[in-house]
Every structure is written in structure tokens, then in C-alpha cells.
Amino acid sequence: MGTVVTALPTQTLYVTVRRDELRQLKADREQLLEQVAQLRLQLAQVQLPEPSVTR
């Protein structure tokens, strides 16, 4: 058996973020969300079965 570890109560961490830092974080987040959407679209296109070509 492993060691039993007691759970500690959750702690809240307060940080200070400047407005310009927050603006940059939001811009980075938006860019990452766009990249995720683009990659999901590419993945969906790759996973689609290719139409069979009949002659």
C-alpha cells in the first residue's frame, strides 16, 4: 500500500496583473483558440473518408 496523504483545504492565490499584461494574455488566448479551431478543422478533414473515384 502507498502512503496516505491527508488533503489540505484549498487555498486562494491572489496575484496582481497590470492592464497591459492582461490585454496581452487575452490576445494570446484568442490566438490559441483560433489555432485550436483551425487544427480541429484540419483533423476533421483528414479523418473524413475520401470519396471513391469510379470510372
mmCIF file as Biopython writes it, N, C-alpha, C and O atoms, coordinates in Angstrom:
data_model
#
loop_
_atom_site.group_PDB
_atom_site.id
_atom_site.type_symbol
_atom_site.label_atom_id
_atom_site.label_alt_id
_atom_site.label_comp_id
_atom_site.label_asym_id
_atom_site.label_entity_id
_atom_site.label_seq_id
_atom_site.pdbx_PDB_ins_code
_atom_site.Cartn_x
_atom_site.Cartn_y
_atom_site.Cartn_z
_atom_site.occupancy
_atom_site.B_iso_or_equiv
_atom_site.auth_seq_id
_atom_site.auth_asym_id
_atom_site.pdbx_PDB_model_num
ATOM 1   N N  . MET A ? 1  ? 0.840   -1.190 0.000   1.0 0.0 1  A 1 
ATOM 2   C CA . MET A ? 1  ? 0.000   0.000  0.000   1.0 0.0 1  A 1 
ATOM 3   C C  . MET A ? 1  ? 0.877   1.242  0.000   1.0 0.0 1  A 1 
ATOM 4   O O  . MET A ? 1  ? 1.999   1.232  0.507   1.0 0.0 1  A 1 
ATOM 5   N N  . GLY A ? 2  ? 0.344   2.313  -0.580  1.0 0.0 2  A 1 
ATOM 6   C CA . GLY A ? 2  ? 1.068   3.578  -0.645  1.0 0.0 2  A 1 
ATOM 7   C C  . GLY A ? 2  ? 0.874   4.385  0.623   1.0 0.0 2  A 1 
ATOM 8   O O  . GLY A ? 2  ? 0.115   4.004  1.514   1.0 0.0 2  A 1 
ATOM 9   N N  . THR A ? 3  ? 1.553   5.476  0.685   1.0 0.0 3  A 1 
ATOM 10  C CA . THR A ? 3  ? 1.452   6.379  1.824   1.0 0.0 3  A 1 
ATOM 11  C C  . THR A ? 3  ? 0.141   7.148  1.759   1.0 0.0 3  A 1 
ATOM 12  O O  . THR A ? 3  ? -0.262  7.612  0.692   1.0 0.0 3  A 1 
ATOM 13  N N  . VAL A ? 4  ? -0.513  7.278  2.885   1.0 0.0 4  A 1 
ATOM 14  C CA . VAL A ? 4  ? -1.760  8.038  2.957   1.0 0.0 4  A 1 
ATOM 15  C C  . VAL A ? 4  ? -1.414  9.507  3.161   1.0 0.0 4  A 1 
ATOM 16  O O  . VAL A ? 4  ? -0.668  9.862  4.073   1.0 0.0 4  A 1 
ATOM 17  N N  . VAL A ? 5  ? -1.965  10.349 2.302   1.0 0.0 5  A 1 
ATOM 18  C CA . VAL A ? 5  ? -1.713  11.786 2.393   1.0 0.0 5  A 1 
ATOM 19  C C  . VAL A ? 5  ? -3.031  12.474 2.684   1.0 0.0 5  A 1 
ATOM 20  O O  . VAL A ? 5  ? -4.016  12.276 1.974   1.0 0.0 5  A 1 
ATOM 21  N N  . THR A ? 6  ? -3.043  13.281 3.729   1.0 0.0 6  A 1 
ATOM 22  C CA . THR A ? 6  ? -4.276  13.998 4.050   1.0 0.0 6  A 1 
ATOM 23  C C  . THR A ? 6  ? -4.434  15.189 3.120   1.0 0.0 6  A 1 
ATOM 24  O O  . THR A ? 6  ? -3.462  15.867 2.789   1.0 0.0 6  A 1 
ATOM 25  N N  . ALA A ? 7  ? -5.660  15.434 2.707   1.0 0.0 7  A 1 
ATOM 26  C CA . ALA A ? 7  ? -5.939  16.554 1.809   1.0 0.0 7  A 1 
ATOM 27  C C  . ALA A ? 7  ? -5.963  17.852 2.596   1.0 0.0 7  A 1 
ATOM 28  O O  . ALA A ? 7  ? -6.587  17.945 3.653   1.0 0.0 7  A 1 
ATOM 29  N N  . LEU A ? 8  ? -5.281  18.840 2.070   1.0 0.0 8  A 1 
ATOM 30  C CA . LEU A ? 8  ? -5.278  20.155 2.700   1.0 0.0 8  A 1 
ATOM 31  C C  . LEU A ? 8  ? -6.434  20.975 2.136   1.0 0.0 8  A 1 
ATOM 32  O O  . LEU A ? 8  ? -6.840  20.769 0.993   1.0 0.0 8  A 1 
ATOM 33  N N  . PRO A ? 9  ? -6.960  21.894 2.921   1.0 0.0 9  A 1 
ATOM 34  C CA . PRO A ? 9  ? -8.032  22.742 2.385   1.0 0.0 9  A 1 
ATOM 35  C C  . PRO A ? 9  ? -7.500  23.593 1.237   1.0 0.0 9  A 1 
ATOM 36  O O  . PRO A ? 9  ? -6.326  23.961 1.214   1.0 0.0 9  A 1 
ATOM 37  N N  . THR A ? 10 ? -8.371  23.898 0.297   1.0 0.0 10 A 1 
ATOM 38  C CA . THR A ? 10 ? -7.942  24.700 -0.846  1.0 0.0 10 A 1 
ATOM 39  C C  . THR A ? 10 ? -7.510  26.082 -0.389  1.0 0.0 10 A 1 
ATOM 40  O O  . THR A ? 10 ? -8.038  26.631 0.578   1.0 0.0 10 A 1 
ATOM 41  N N  . GLN A ? 11 ? -6.551  26.623 -1.095  1.0 0.0 11 A 1 
ATOM 42  C CA . GLN A ? 11 ? -6.048  27.951 -0.784  1.0 0.0 11 A 1 
ATOM 43  C C  . GLN A ? 11 ? -6.268  28.850 -1.988  1.0 0.0 11 A 1 
ATOM 44  O O  . GLN A ? 11 ? -6.194  28.398 -3.130  1.0 0.0 11 A 1 
ATOM 45  N N  . THR A ? 12 ? -6.535  30.103 -1.735  1.0 0.0 12 A 1 
ATOM 46  C CA . THR A ? 12 ? -6.732  31.073 -2.801  1.0 0.0 12 A 1 
ATOM 47  C C  . THR A ? 12 ? -5.459  31.881 -2.971  1.0 0.0 12 A 1 
ATOM 48  O O  . THR A ? 12 ? -4.893  32.388 -2.003  1.0 0.0 12 A 1 
ATOM 49  N N  . LEU A ? 13 ? -5.020  31.994 -4.208  1.0 0.0 13 A 1 
ATOM 50  C CA . LEU A ? 13 ? -3.824  32.764 -4.516  1.0 0.0 13 A 1 
ATOM 51  C C  . LEU A ? 13 ? -4.242  34.042 -5.226  1.0 0.0 13 A 1 
ATOM 52  O O  . LEU A ? 13 ? -4.918  33.999 -6.253  1.0 0.0 13 A 1 
ATOM 53  N N  . TYR A ? 14 ? -3.847  35.149 -4.689  1.0 0.0 14 A 1 
ATOM 54  C CA . TYR A ? 14 ? -4.154  36.446 -5.291  1.0 0.0 14 A 1 
ATOM 55  C C  . TYR A ? 14 ? -2.907  36.971 -5.989  1.0 0.0 14 A 1 
ATOM 56  O O  . TYR A ? 14 ? -1.816  36.979 -5.419  1.0 0.0 14 A 1 
ATOM 57  N N  . VAL A ? 15 ? -3.084  37.407 -7.220  1.0 0.0 15 A 1 
ATOM 58  C CA . VAL A ? 15 ? -1.962  37.974 -7.962  1.0 0.0 15 A 1 
ATOM 59  C C  . VAL A ? 15 ? -2.371  39.323 -8.537  1.0 0.0 15 A 1 
ATOM 60  O O  . VAL A ? 15 ? -3.556  39.608 -8.711  1.0 0.0 15 A 1 
ATOM 61  N N  . THR A ? 16 ? -1.397  40.124 -8.820  1.0 0.0 16 A 1 
ATOM 62  C CA . THR A ? 16 ? -1.647  41.419 -9.443  1.0 0.0 16 A 1 
ATOM 63  C C  . THR A ? 16 ? -1.197  41.347 -10.894 1.0 0.0 16 A 1 
ATOM 64  O O  . THR A ? 16 ? -0.067  40.953 -11.186 1.0 0.0 16 A 1 
ATOM 65  N N  . VAL A ? 17 ? -2.088  41.731 -11.798 1.0 0.0 17 A 1 
ATOM 66  C CA . VAL A ? 17 ? -1.773  41.729 -13.220 1.0 0.0 17 A 1 
ATOM 67  C C  . VAL A ? 17 ? -2.025  43.133 -13.754 1.0 0.0 17 A 1 
ATOM 68  O O  . VAL A ? 17 ? -3.104  43.699 -13.576 1.0 0.0 17 A 1 
ATOM 69  N N  . ARG A ? 18 ? -1.023  43.675 -14.404 1.0 0.0 18 A 1 
ATOM 70  C CA . ARG A ? 18 ? -1.192  45.001 -14.993 1.0 0.0 18 A 1 
ATOM 71  C C  . ARG A ? 18 ? -2.133  44.921 -16.191 1.0 0.0 18 A 1 
ATOM 72  O O  . ARG A ? 18 ? -2.308  43.855 -16.781 1.0 0.0 18 A 1 
ATOM 73  N N  . ARG A ? 19 ? -2.728  46.035 -16.540 1.0 0.0 19 A 1 
ATOM 74  C CA . ARG A ? 19 ? -3.682  46.062 -17.655 1.0 0.0 19 A 1 
ATOM 75  C C  . ARG A ? 19 ? -3.045  45.626 -18.959 1.0 0.0 19 A 1 
ATOM 76  O O  . ARG A ? 19 ? -3.655  44.891 -19.735 1.0 0.0 19 A 1 
ATOM 77  N N  . ASP A ? 20 ? -1.819  46.072 -19.206 1.0 0.0 20 A 1 
ATOM 78  C CA . ASP A ? 20 ? -1.161  45.685 -20.454 1.0 0.0 20 A 1 
ATOM 79  C C  . ASP A ? 20 ? -0.857  44.189 -20.470 1.0 0.0 20 A 1 
ATOM 80  O O  . ASP A ? 20 ? -0.936  43.548 -21.518 1.0 0.0 20 A 1 
ATOM 81  N N  . GLU A ? 21 ? -0.511  43.635 -19.311 1.0 0.0 21 A 1 
ATOM 82  C CA . GLU A ? 21 ? -0.280  42.190 -19.230 1.0 0.0 21 A 1 
ATOM 83  C C  . GLU A ? 21 ? -1.576  41.431 -19.471 1.0 0.0 21 A 1 
ATOM 84  O O  . GLU A ? 21 ? -1.589  40.423 -20.177 1.0 0.0 21 A 1 
ATOM 85  N N  . LEU A ? 22 ? -2.659  41.912 -18.888 1.0 0.0 22 A 1 
ATOM 86  C CA . LEU A ? 22 ? -3.950  41.260 -19.068 1.0 0.0 22 A 1 
ATOM 87  C C  . LEU A ? 22 ? -4.377  41.319 -20.530 1.0 0.0 22 A 1 
ATOM 88  O O  . LEU A ? 22 ? -4.884  40.338 -21.076 1.0 0.0 22 A 1 
ATOM 89  N N  . ARG A ? 23 ? -4.171  42.465 -21.155 1.0 0.0 23 A 1 
ATOM 90  C CA . ARG A ? 23 ? -4.513  42.628 -22.567 1.0 0.0 23 A 1 
ATOM 91  C C  . ARG A ? 23 ? -3.716  41.637 -23.420 1.0 0.0 23 A 1 
ATOM 92  O O  . ARG A ? 23 ? -4.261  41.023 -24.337 1.0 0.0 23 A 1 
ATOM 93  N N  . GLN A ? 24 ? -2.425  41.486 -23.112 1.0 0.0 24 A 1 
ATOM 94  C CA . GLN A ? 24 ? -1.580  40.554 -23.861 1.0 0.0 24 A 1 
ATOM 95  C C  . GLN A ? 24 ? -2.016  39.112 -23.626 1.0 0.0 24 A 1 
ATOM 96  O O  . GLN A ? 24 ? -2.040  38.314 -24.563 1.0 0.0 24 A 1 
ATOM 97  N N  . LEU A ? 25 ? -2.359  38.773 -22.395 1.0 0.0 25 A 1 
ATOM 98  C CA . LEU A ? 25 ? -2.832  37.421 -22.098 1.0 0.0 25 A 1 
ATOM 99  C C  . LEU A ? 25 ? -4.115  37.111 -22.858 1.0 0.0 25 A 1 
ATOM 100 O O  . LEU A ? 25 ? -4.284  36.007 -23.375 1.0 0.0 25 A 1 
ATOM 101 N N  . LYS A ? 26 ? -5.016  38.080 -22.925 1.0 0.0 26 A 1 
ATOM 102 C CA . LYS A ? 26 ? -6.264  37.880 -23.661 1.0 0.0 26 A 1 
ATOM 103 C C  . LYS A ? 26 ? -5.998  37.695 -25.149 1.0 0.0 26 A 1 
ATOM 104 O O  . LYS A ? 26 ? -6.630  36.862 -25.798 1.0 0.0 26 A 1 
ATOM 105 N N  . ALA A ? 27 ? -5.061  38.473 -25.689 1.0 0.0 27 A 1 
ATOM 106 C CA . ALA A ? 27 ? -4.711  38.342 -27.105 1.0 0.0 27 A 1 
ATOM 107 C C  . ALA A ? 27 ? -4.079  36.979 -27.376 1.0 0.0 27 A 1 
ATOM 108 O O  . ALA A ? 27 ? -4.395  36.332 -28.375 1.0 0.0 27 A 1 
ATOM 109 N N  . ASP A ? 28 ? -3.192  36.546 -26.492 1.0 0.0 28 A 1 
ATOM 110 C CA . ASP A ? 28 ? -2.571  35.225 -26.639 1.0 0.0 28 A 1 
ATOM 111 C C  . ASP A ? 28 ? -3.620  34.127 -26.577 1.0 0.0 28 A 1 
ATOM 112 O O  . ASP A ? 28 ? -3.577  33.174 -27.354 1.0 0.0 28 A 1 
ATOM 113 N N  . ARG A ? 29 ? -4.559  34.261 -25.655 1.0 0.0 29 A 1 
ATOM 114 C CA . ARG A ? 29 ? -5.629  33.270 -25.508 1.0 0.0 29 A 1 
ATOM 115 C C  . ARG A ? 29 ? -6.471  33.198 -26.775 1.0 0.0 29 A 1 
ATOM 116 O O  . ARG A ? 29 ? -6.800  32.110 -27.247 1.0 0.0 29 A 1 
ATOM 117 N N  . GLU A ? 30 ? -6.816  34.353 -27.321 1.0 0.0 30 A 1 
ATOM 118 C CA . GLU A ? 30 ? -7.619  34.393 -28.540 1.0 0.0 30 A 1 
ATOM 119 C C  . GLU A ? 30 ? -6.878  33.738 -29.702 1.0 0.0 30 A 1 
ATOM 120 O O  . GLU A ? 30 ? -7.474  33.000 -30.487 1.0 0.0 30 A 1 
ATOM 121 N N  . GLN A ? 31 ? -5.595  34.008 -29.809 1.0 0.0 31 A 1 
ATOM 122 C CA . GLN A ? 31 ? -4.797  33.409 -30.876 1.0 0.0 31 A 1 
ATOM 123 C C  . GLN A ? 31 ? -4.737  31.890 -30.715 1.0 0.0 31 A 1 
ATOM 124 O O  . GLN A ? 31 ? -4.850  31.157 -31.697 1.0 0.0 31 A 1 
ATOM 125 N N  . LEU A ? 32 ? -4.561  31.421 -29.493 1.0 0.0 32 A 1 
ATOM 126 C CA . LEU A ? 32 ? -4.516  29.980 -29.252 1.0 0.0 32 A 1 
ATOM 127 C C  . LEU A ? 32 ? -5.857  29.322 -29.562 1.0 0.0 32 A 1 
ATOM 128 O O  . LEU A ? 32 ? -5.895  28.222 -30.114 1.0 0.0 32 A 1 
ATOM 129 N N  . LEU A ? 33 ? -6.956  29.985 -29.212 1.0 0.0 33 A 1 
ATOM 130 C CA . LEU A ? 33 ? -8.273  29.436 -29.525 1.0 0.0 33 A 1 
ATOM 131 C C  . LEU A ? 33 ? -8.477  29.334 -31.031 1.0 0.0 33 A 1 
ATOM 132 O O  . LEU A ? 33 ? -9.065  28.365 -31.511 1.0 0.0 33 A 1 
ATOM 133 N N  . GLU A ? 34 ? -7.997  30.324 -31.780 1.0 0.0 34 A 1 
ATOM 134 C CA . GLU A ? 34 ? -8.094  30.271 -33.242 1.0 0.0 34 A 1 
ATOM 135 C C  . GLU A ? 34 ? -7.259  29.129 -33.799 1.0 0.0 34 A 1 
ATOM 136 O O  . GLU A ? 34 ? -7.689  28.441 -34.725 1.0 0.0 34 A 1 
ATOM 137 N N  . GLN A ? 35 ? -6.075  28.921 -33.246 1.0 0.0 35 A 1 
ATOM 138 C CA . GLN A ? 35 ? -5.220  27.822 -33.691 1.0 0.0 35 A 1 
ATOM 139 C C  . GLN A ? 35 ? -5.873  26.476 -33.406 1.0 0.0 35 A 1 
ATOM 140 O O  . GLN A ? 35 ? -5.815  25.570 -34.238 1.0 0.0 35 A 1 
ATOM 141 N N  . VAL A ? 36 ? -6.489  26.337 -32.247 1.0 0.0 36 A 1 
ATOM 142 C CA . VAL A ? 36 ? -7.173  25.091 -31.895 1.0 0.0 36 A 1 
ATOM 143 C C  . VAL A ? 36 ? -8.315  24.828 -32.871 1.0 0.0 36 A 1 
ATOM 144 O O  . VAL A ? 36 ? -8.490  23.702 -33.335 1.0 0.0 36 A 1 
ATOM 145 N N  . ALA A ? 37 ? -9.090  25.865 -33.182 1.0 0.0 37 A 1 
ATOM 146 C CA . ALA A ? 37 ? -10.195 25.704 -34.125 1.0 0.0 37 A 1 
ATOM 147 C C  . ALA A ? 37 ? -9.674  25.286 -35.494 1.0 0.0 37 A 1 
ATOM 148 O O  . ALA A ? 37 ? -10.259 24.417 -36.141 1.0 0.0 37 A 1 
ATOM 149 N N  . GLN A ? 38 ? -8.582  25.896 -35.938 1.0 0.0 38 A 1 
ATOM 150 C CA . GLN A ? 38 ? -8.008  25.561 -37.241 1.0 0.0 38 A 1 
ATOM 151 C C  . GLN A ? 38 ? -7.490  24.122 -37.250 1.0 0.0 38 A 1 
ATOM 152 O O  . GLN A ? 38 ? -7.701  23.396 -38.221 1.0 0.0 38 A 1 
ATOM 153 N N  . LEU A ? 39 ? -6.823  23.713 -36.191 1.0 0.0 39 A 1 
ATOM 154 C CA . LEU A ? 39 ? -6.301  22.349 -36.116 1.0 0.0 39 A 1 
ATOM 155 C C  . LEU A ? 39 ? -7.426  21.323 -36.046 1.0 0.0 39 A 1 
ATOM 156 O O  . LEU A ? 39 ? -7.317  20.242 -36.625 1.0 0.0 39 A 1 
ATOM 157 N N  . ARG A ? 40 ? -8.501  21.652 -35.346 1.0 0.0 40 A 1 
ATOM 158 C CA . ARG A ? 40 ? -9.651  20.739 -35.296 1.0 0.0 40 A 1 
ATOM 159 C C  . ARG A ? 40 ? -10.264 20.569 -36.675 1.0 0.0 40 A 1 
ATOM 160 O O  . ARG A ? 40 ? -10.653 19.466 -37.058 1.0 0.0 40 A 1 
ATOM 161 N N  . LEU A ? 41 ? -10.350 21.667 -37.422 1.0 0.0 41 A 1 
ATOM 162 C CA . LEU A ? 41 ? -10.887 21.603 -38.774 1.0 0.0 41 A 1 
ATOM 163 C C  . LEU A ? 41 ? -9.996  20.741 -39.661 1.0 0.0 41 A 1 
ATOM 164 O O  . LEU A ? 41 ? -10.493 19.906 -40.418 1.0 0.0 41 A 1 
ATOM 165 N N  . GLN A ? 42 ? -8.690  20.938 -39.572 1.0 0.0 42 A 1 
ATOM 166 C CA . GLN A ? 42 ? -7.760  20.125 -40.353 1.0 0.0 42 A 1 
ATOM 167 C C  . GLN A ? 42 ? -7.871  18.654 -39.975 1.0 0.0 42 A 1 
ATOM 168 O O  . GLN A ? 42 ? -7.845  17.786 -40.847 1.0 0.0 42 A 1 
ATOM 169 N N  . LEU A ? 43 ? -7.992  18.374 -38.709 1.0 0.0 43 A 1 
ATOM 170 C CA . LEU A ? 43 ? -8.114  16.995 -38.246 1.0 0.0 43 A 1 
ATOM 171 C C  . LEU A ? 43 ? -9.394  16.367 -38.762 1.0 0.0 43 A 1 
ATOM 172 O O  . LEU A ? 43 ? -9.394  15.210 -39.183 1.0 0.0 43 A 1 
ATOM 173 N N  . ALA A ? 44 ? -10.487 17.120 -38.735 1.0 0.0 44 A 1 
ATOM 174 C CA . ALA A ? 44 ? -11.760 16.600 -39.231 1.0 0.0 44 A 1 
ATOM 175 C C  . ALA A ? 44 ? -11.666 16.306 -40.723 1.0 0.0 44 A 1 
ATOM 176 O O  . ALA A ? 44 ? -12.226 15.315 -41.190 1.0 0.0 44 A 1 
ATOM 177 N N  . GLN A ? 45 ? -10.970 17.147 -41.473 1.0 0.0 45 A 1 
ATOM 178 C CA . GLN A ? 45 ? -10.826 16.929 -42.910 1.0 0.0 45 A 1 
ATOM 179 C C  . GLN A ? 45 ? -9.991  15.690 -43.196 1.0 0.0 45 A 1 
ATOM 180 O O  . GLN A ? 45 ? -10.281 14.954 -44.139 1.0 0.0 45 A 1 
ATOM 181 N N  . VAL A ? 46 ? -8.972  15.453 -42.405 1.0 0.0 46 A 1 
ATOM 182 C CA . VAL A ? 46 ? -8.119  14.283 -42.598 1.0 0.0 46 A 1 
ATOM 183 C C  . VAL A ? 46 ? -8.874  13.006 -42.253 1.0 0.0 46 A 1 
ATOM 184 O O  . VAL A ? 46 ? -8.669  11.971 -42.888 1.0 0.0 46 A 1 
ATOM 185 N N  . GLN A ? 47 ? -9.740  13.073 -41.259 1.0 0.0 47 A 1 
ATOM 186 C CA . GLN A ? 47 ? -10.441 11.876 -40.800 1.0 0.0 47 A 1 
ATOM 187 C C  . GLN A ? 47 ? -11.620 11.510 -41.688 1.0 0.0 47 A 1 
ATOM 188 O O  . GLN A ? 47 ? -12.130 10.393 -41.602 1.0 0.0 47 A 1 
ATOM 189 N N  . LEU A ? 48 ? -12.063 12.433 -42.540 1.0 0.0 48 A 1 
ATOM 190 C CA . LEU A ? 48 ? -13.178 12.119 -43.425 1.0 0.0 48 A 1 
ATOM 191 C C  . LEU A ? 48 ? -12.739 11.082 -44.442 1.0 0.0 48 A 1 
ATOM 192 O O  . LEU A ? 48 ? -11.633 11.168 -44.974 1.0 0.0 48 A 1 
ATOM 193 N N  . PRO A ? 49 ? -13.592 10.103 -44.718 1.0 0.0 49 A 1 
ATOM 194 C CA . PRO A ? 49 ? -13.224 9.121  -45.746 1.0 0.0 49 A 1 
ATOM 195 C C  . PRO A ? 49 ? -13.198 9.812  -47.108 1.0 0.0 49 A 1 
ATOM 196 O O  . PRO A ? 49 ? -14.092 10.586 -47.450 1.0 0.0 49 A 1 
ATOM 197 N N  . GLU A ? 50 ? -12.158 9.514  -47.868 1.0 0.0 50 A 1 
ATOM 198 C CA . GLU A ? 50 ? -12.050 10.121 -49.188 1.0 0.0 50 A 1 
ATOM 199 C C  . GLU A ? 50 ? -13.078 9.495  -50.118 1.0 0.0 50 A 1 
ATOM 200 O O  . GLU A ? 50 ? -13.294 8.284  -50.085 1.0 0.0 50 A 1 
ATOM 201 N N  . PRO A ? 51 ? -13.712 10.317 -50.949 1.0 0.0 51 A 1 
ATOM 202 C CA . PRO A ? 51 ? -14.696 9.760  -51.878 1.0 0.0 51 A 1 
ATOM 203 C C  . PRO A ? 51 ? -14.005 8.841  -52.884 1.0 0.0 51 A 1 
ATOM 204 O O  . PRO A ? 51 ? -12.928 9.153  -53.393 1.0 0.0 51 A 1 
ATOM 205 N N  . SER A ? 52 ? -14.634 7.718  -53.155 1.0 0.0 52 A 1 
ATOM 206 C CA . SER A ? 52 ? -14.048 6.770  -54.095 1.0 0.0 52 A 1 
ATOM 207 C C  . SER A ? 52 ? -14.271 7.275  -55.515 1.0 0.0 52 A 1 
ATOM 208 O O  . SER A ? 52 ? -15.340 7.777  -55.860 1.0 0.0 52 A 1 
ATOM 209 N N  . VAL A ? 53 ? -13.250 7.128  -56.307 1.0 0.0 53 A 1 
ATOM 210 C CA . VAL A ? 53 ? -13.322 7.573  -57.699 1.0 0.0 53 A 1 
ATOM 211 C C  . VAL A ? 53 ? -13.654 6.360  -58.550 1.0 0.0 53 A 1 
ATOM 212 O O  . VAL A ? 53 ? -12.897 5.390  -58.590 1.0 0.0 53 A 1 
ATOM 213 N N  . THR A ? 54 ? -14.786 6.422  -59.228 1.0 0.0 54 A 1 
ATOM 214 C CA . THR A ? 54 ? -15.184 5.317  -60.104 1.0 0.0 54 A 1 
ATOM 215 C C  . THR A ? 54 ? -15.101 5.789  -61.540 1.0 0.0 54 A 1 
ATOM 216 O O  . THR A ? 54 ? -15.420 6.934  -61.857 1.0 0.0 54 A 1 
ATOM 217 N N  . ARG A ? 55 ? -14.667 4.888  -62.399 1.0 0.0 55 A 1 
ATOM 218 C CA . ARG A ? 55 ? -14.552 5.229  -63.816 1.0 0.0 55 A 1 
ATOM 219 C C  . ARG A ? 55 ? -15.388 4.311  -64.637 1.0 0.0 55 A 1 
ATOM 220 O O  . ARG A ? 55 ? -15.425 4.438  -65.861 1.0 0.0 55 A 1 
#
